[in-house]
Amino acid sequence: MKPLAFILLFITTMSTTPIFNFTTDANISNWRIVDDVVMGGRSNGNFALNKDGHGVFKGKVSLENNGGFSSLRYNTETIALKKNTKVCIKLKGDGKNYQFRIKANKNERYSYITTFKTSGKWETITINLKDLYPAFRGRTLDYPNFDKTTIEELAFLIGNKKAESFELLIDAIVLE
C-alpha cells in the first residue's frame, strides 16, 4: 500500500500535475525499453508492475560490443507545463546513478538530461526543469538548458560505464 501522506501531498497541492501514478492496474503499454542492442550491444532491461503496483525497471548492463546502457521510455500525450518548474519522482533505487531525461517533442533526436543517485530507500527526487541540459548520444550539446513549454517523452537510463545489474522501482511522477 502506498503511503497515504505522499498521495495526499500531491492531491492537495494545487500546482501539481500528475504524469504517471503506478498502481496494480496501471496501463503501462506506453512504456518501452530501449537498450544498447539498437547499436549492437548486449544489455537487457525489463519493465513490469510488481504485486504492490510499482513500476520495476531492472536488468543487466553489458559493455560487450561497445554497449553500456539500458533505458525505459514513456511516450505521453503532450503535457503543457503551465507554471510547473519541477519534476518530482517517488522511487526506490539500488544505490546506483541513473539519468532522468525528457523531450519537449518526441521527434527530437536529443534529450534534456540530469543524473541522480539513488539511496536504496524510498525517496522523492526533485528535478528543476531549468537544470536539464541537452545531450545526444552521451555528448552535451551547445543549446540552452530546458526552456520548453511541453513534455512528450520522459525516460530513465542507466549507463555508468560498467557491467552491472540494476533495479529501479517507480511509484509516482508529478510536475510541480
C-alpha positions in Angstrom: 0.0 0.0 0.0 1.3 3.4 -0.9 1.9 5.9 1.9 -1.2 8.0 2.3 0.8 11.1 3.2 2.6 11.1 -0.2 -0.6 10.7 -2.2 -2.4 13.4 -0.2 0.6 15.7 -0.7 0.1 15.6 -4.4 -3.7 15.7 -4.3 -3.8 18.7 -2.0 -1.0 20.7 -3.7 -2.9 22.7 -6.3 0.1 23.3 -8.6 0.9 19.7 -9.2 0.2 17.8 -12.4 0.4 14.0 -12.4 2.4 12.5 -15.2 2.1 8.8 -14.1 0.9 7.1 -10.9 1.8 3.4 -10.7 -0.9 1.1 -9.4 -1.6 -2.6 -9.7 -3.9 -1.9 -12.6 -1.9 0.9 -14.3 -1.7 0.7 -18.1 2.0 0.6 -18.9 1.6 0.0 -22.6 3.2 3.4 -23.4 6.4 2.5 -21.5 9.1 0.7 -23.5 12.6 -0.5 -23.1 15.4 0.8 -25.4 18.7 -1.0 -24.8 22.1 -0.7 -26.4 21.1 -3.6 -28.7 19.9 -0.9 -31.1 23.7 -0.3 -31.6 24.9 -3.9 -31.3 25.3 -4.0 -27.5 24.1 -6.8 -25.2 22.4 -5.0 -22.3 19.0 -6.3 -21.3 16.4 -4.2 -19.4 12.8 -5.2 -18.5 9.8 -3.3 -17.2 6.7 -4.6 -15.4 4.4 -3.8 -12.5 5.1 -5.7 -9.2 2.4 -7.0 -6.8 2.5 -3.7 -4.9 1.8 -1.7 -8.0 5.2 -0.2 -8.5 6.9 0.1 -11.9 10.0 -2.1 -11.8 12.8 -1.3 -14.3 15.5 -3.9 -13.9 18.1 -5.9 -15.9 21.8 -6.0 -16.7 24.0 -3.5 -18.4 26.7 -5.2 -20.6 29.8 -3.5 -22.1 30.1 -6.2 -24.8 30.1 -5.0 -28.4 30.5 -1.3 -27.3 27.3 -1.5 -25.3 26.7 0.1 -21.9 23.1 1.3 -21.4 19.5 0.4 -20.8 16.6 2.8 -20.8 13.0 3.0 -20.0 10.9 5.5 -22.1 7.4 6.8 -21.7 5.6 8.4 -24.6 2.8 10.6 -23.3 0.2 12.9 -24.8 1.6 16.4 -24.8 1.8 17.8 -21.3 1.6 21.6 -21.1 3.9 22.8 -18.3 1.9 25.9 -17.4 3.7 27.2 -14.3 5.3 23.9 -13.5 9.1 24.1 -12.9 10.0 20.8 -11.3 9.5 17.0 -11.8 9.1 15.0 -8.6 9.7 11.3 -8.7 8.9 8.9 -5.9 11.2 5.9 -6.3 13.4 3.3 -4.7 16.7 2.6 -6.4 19.6 0.3 -5.7 22.3 2.9 -4.8 23.3 3.4 -8.4 23.3 6.5 -10.6 20.5 7.0 -13.2 19.7 9.6 -15.7 16.3 11.3 -16.0 15.6 12.5 -19.5 12.8 14.5 -21.1 11.9 15.6 -24.6 9.6 18.5 -25.4 8.9 17.0 -28.7 9.2 13.2 -29.1 10.5 13.6 -32.6 13.6 15.5 -31.5 16.8 13.4 -31.5 18.3 14.8 -28.4 17.0 14.8 -24.8 17.4 17.1 -21.8 19.0 15.2 -19.0 20.3 15.1 -15.4 21.8 12.4 -13.3 20.6 11.4 -9.8 21.9 8.9 -7.3 19.6 6.6 -5.5 19.9 5.7 -1.8 18.4 2.2 -1.7 15.4 3.5 0.2 12.1 5.1 -0.9 12.7 8.8 -1.6 11.4 11.6 -3.7 13.8 13.0 -6.2 13.1 16.6 -7.2 14.4 17.9 -10.5 14.4 21.5 -11.6 13.4 21.6 -15.3 15.7 24.5 -16.0 18.7 22.4 -14.8 18.2 19.7 -17.5 20.9 20.1 -20.2 20.6 19.0 -23.8 22.6 15.9 -24.9 22.7 13.4 -27.7 24.4 10.0 -27.5 26.4 11.0 -24.5 27.5 14.4 -25.8 26.4 17.7 -24.3 25.0 20.0 -27.0 25.6 23.7 -27.3 22.0 24.6 -26.7 20.3 26.3 -23.8 19.1 24.2 -20.8 15.5 23.1 -20.9 13.2 26.1 -21.5 10.3 24.5 -23.3 6.6 24.6 -22.6 5.7 21.0 -23.1 6.8 17.4 -22.5 6.1 14.5 -24.8 8.6 11.9 -23.6 10.4 11.0 -20.4 13.0 8.4 -19.7 15.2 6.7 -17.1 18.6 5.5 -18.3 21.4 3.6 -16.6 24.8 3.7 -18.2 27.6 4.0 -15.7 30.4 2.7 -17.9 30.5 -0.6 -16.2 28.7 -4.0 -16.4 26.2 -4.2 -13.6 22.7 -5.4 -12.6 20.2 -2.8 -11.7 16.7 -2.3 -10.3 14.7 0.9 -10.0 11.2 0.9 -8.5 9.0 3.8 -9.5 5.8 4.9 -7.6 4.8 8.2 -9.0 5.9 11.0 -11.3 4.4 14.5 -11.0 5.1 18.1 -12.2 5.2 20.7 -9.5 
